Amino acid sequence: MGANLLTVASVMMCPHGGTVVAIPNSPRASMGGATVVYASDTFIIAGCPFIPVAPMPCVSVQWVQPATSSAGPSAPTLTEDSVGLCLGAEGGVQGMVMIQASQSVVSGT
């Protein structure tokens, strides 16, 4: 059985507690009332409080491991097993996306 798909309703956070917001690049089908997201969509991070010496909050996500066998029309889908890196404004990796909840109606691998 595959891992649950990620949708715009999935709860994702940066390692510092900021909220990951998925912004689909184009309209598409939904699963359980929420739009499925793809690795090529835009993911921004809001409210990251990361301040080691100077403010360096996480601002975006780069997905490095999407779903292995589930794909949409133009890009791989994402599942709760996908790996995303949280990036700062300068592009530096600041940790991995923490997936708290995903779409349990449909799954992919």
HUKAHU-V536435 format. One record per residue. N is the residue number from 1. RES is the residue in three letters. SS is DSSP state (h for helix, s for strand, l for the rest). NEAR is the number of other C-alpha atoms within 10 Angstrom. D_CENTER is the distance of its C-alpha to the mean C-alpha in Angstrom with 1 decimal. Layout:
# HUKAHU-V536435
[[N & RES & SS & NEAR & D_CENTER] [N & RES & SS & NEAR & D_CENTER]]
This chain:
# HUKAHU-V536435
[[1 & MET & l & 6 & 21.0] [2 & GLY & l & 15 & 17.4] [3 & ALA & s & 18 & 14.2] [4 & ASN & s & 20 & 12.8] [5 & LEU & s & 27 & 10.6] [6 & LEU & l & 31 & 7.4] [7 & THR & s & 25 & 8.6] [8 & VAL & l & 20 & 8.8] [9 & ALA & l & 17 & 10.6] [10 & SER & l & 23 & 8.3] [11 & VAL & s & 17 & 8.8] [12 & MET & s & 22 & 6.5] [13 & MET & s & 22 & 8.5] [14 & CYS & l & 29 & 9.7] [15 & PRO & l & 17 & 12.7] [16 & HIS & l & 19 & 15.0] [17 & GLY & l & 17 & 14.0] [18 & GLY & l & 21 & 12.3] [19 & THR & s & 20 & 10.1] [20 & VAL & s & 26 & 6.6] [21 & VAL & s & 19 & 7.5] [22 & ALA & s & 24 & 6.4] [23 & ILE & s & 15 & 9.7] [24 & PRO & l & 18 & 10.9] [25 & ASN & l & 11 & 13.4] [26 & SER & l & 7 & 16.0] [27 & PRO & l & 8 & 17.1] [28 & ARG & l & 12 & 16.7] [29 & ALA & l & 11 & 17.5] [30 & SER & s & 12 & 16.1] [31 & MET & s & 16 & 16.1] [32 & GLY & l & 13 & 17.8] [33 & GLY & l & 11 & 17.8] [34 & ALA & s & 14 & 14.1] [35 & THR & s & 20 & 12.8] [36 & VAL & s & 24 & 10.8] [37 & VAL & l & 29 & 7.9] [38 & TYR & s & 27 & 8.5] [39 & ALA & l & 24 & 7.8] [40 & SER & l & 16 & 10.3] [41 & ASP & l & 17 & 8.9] [42 & THR & s & 15 & 8.7] [43 & PHE & s & 22 & 6.2] [44 & ILE & s & 18 & 8.7] [45 & ILE & s & 23 & 9.6] [46 & ALA & s & 17 & 12.8] [47 & GLY & l & 15 & 15.4] [48 & CYS & l & 20 & 14.9] [49 & PRO & l & 14 & 18.5] [50 & PHE & l & 18 & 18.6] [51 & ILE & s & 10 & 22.3] [52 & PRO & l & 8 & 23.9] [53 & VAL & l & 6 & 26.9] [54 & ALA & l & 7 & 25.6] [55 & PRO & s & 11 & 22.6] [56 & MET & l & 17 & 19.6] [57 & PRO & l & 22 & 16.5] [58 & CYS & s & 32 & 13.0] [59 & VAL & s & 22 & 12.2] [60 & SER & s & 22 & 9.3] [61 & VAL & s & 27 & 6.7] [62 & GLN & s & 20 & 8.2] [63 & TRP & s & 18 & 7.2] [64 & VAL & s & 10 & 10.6] [65 & GLN & s & 15 & 10.8] [66 & PRO & l & 22 & 9.6] [67 & ALA & l & 24 & 11.8] [68 & THR & l & 15 & 15.4] [69 & SER & l & 10 & 17.4] [70 & SER & l & 16 & 15.5] [71 & ALA & s & 16 & 15.1] [72 & GLY & l & 14 & 15.4] [73 & PRO & l & 8 & 18.2] [74 & SER & l & 9 & 16.9] [75 & ALA & l & 15 & 13.8] [76 & PRO & s & 18 & 12.3] [77 & THR & s & 25 & 10.2] [78 & LEU & l & 31 & 7.4] [79 & THR & s & 29 & 8.8] [80 & GLU & l & 24 & 9.0] [81 & ASP & l & 17 & 10.7] [82 & SER & l & 20 & 8.2] [83 & VAL & s & 18 & 8.3] [84 & GLY & s & 22 & 6.3] [85 & LEU & s & 21 & 8.9] [86 & CYS & s & 28 & 9.3] [87 & LEU & s & 23 & 12.1] [88 & GLY & s & 20 & 15.1] [89 & ALA & l & 11 & 17.0] [90 & GLU & l & 9 & 19.2] [91 & GLY & l & 13 & 16.4] [92 & GLY & l & 12 & 17.0] [93 & VAL & s & 15 & 14.6] [94 & GLN & s & 18 & 14.7] [95 & GLY & s & 16 & 12.9] [96 & MET & s & 18 & 10.0] [97 & VAL & l & 25 & 6.9] [98 & MET & s & 20 & 8.7] [99 & ILE & s & 19 & 7.7] [100 & GLN & s & 10 & 10.8] [101 & ALA & s & 15 & 11.1] [102 & SER & l & 21 & 10.3] [103 & GLN & s & 23 & 12.6] [104 & SER & s & 14 & 15.8] [105 & VAL & s & 9 & 18.0] [106 & VAL & s & 13 & 17.0] [107 & SER & s & 18 & 15.7] [108 & GLY & s & 18 & 15.3] [109 & THR & l & 19 & 15.8]]
